[in-house]
Amino acid sequence: MHELPQGQLTVTAPGWFGAKFMAPIVAEYLDQYPKVSVATWFMDRVVNLIEEGVDVALRFSELQDSSMQAIRVGSMRLVICASPSYLEERGTPLTMADMAQHSTVAATGVMPGAEWRLKPGSHAGNILKLTPRWTCTSNETAVAAAVAGHGLTQQMLYKVADPLAEGKLRIVLPQYEPEPLPVNLLHREGRHASMKVRAFLDLAKERLQALAELHA
């Protein structure tokens, strides 16, 4: 078991990130190791690795469980953005006080209760409570609504990287960004991890550390 990657590997990651970034890594891993099969759980809930039999998890958070091993692969910014057309029509907010004059789009999967995280110690407080104009159940919908000009939204950078690069969204209020979230690969096997886990961790670490979104 410790000489050749074989058997089934189970990997979990947040839904959007998993589909966009982890799936290509899994495909490359399967191409390299024909005796391994992979089950991917790309979903927006916290999976218990031990109770649910998961080998590797990608998490946007500090390591809370001392029984897990963590490999840091980067960090993730949480940004506020809006479309150029919206900002041209409604103006660009310069302070949190300006937010009272703006429409917001909130995804319940980002911050329960329509709250945005802000920079610790900011005069606006660490949390901005919102009454969104548009509340969505998915981040994909929230990003699409912001691109279409329906208001400001707060998202992890990877979710808006493409529309930002294409000029469809602009970042605003960067001075209120909270500290970036650590991005870790978690596993539960420690130094004696099986070859299938070690091989995947090595590949995933290399590929994830090369992502611009994790080092912006």
Disulfide bonds with the S-S distance in Angstrom:
none
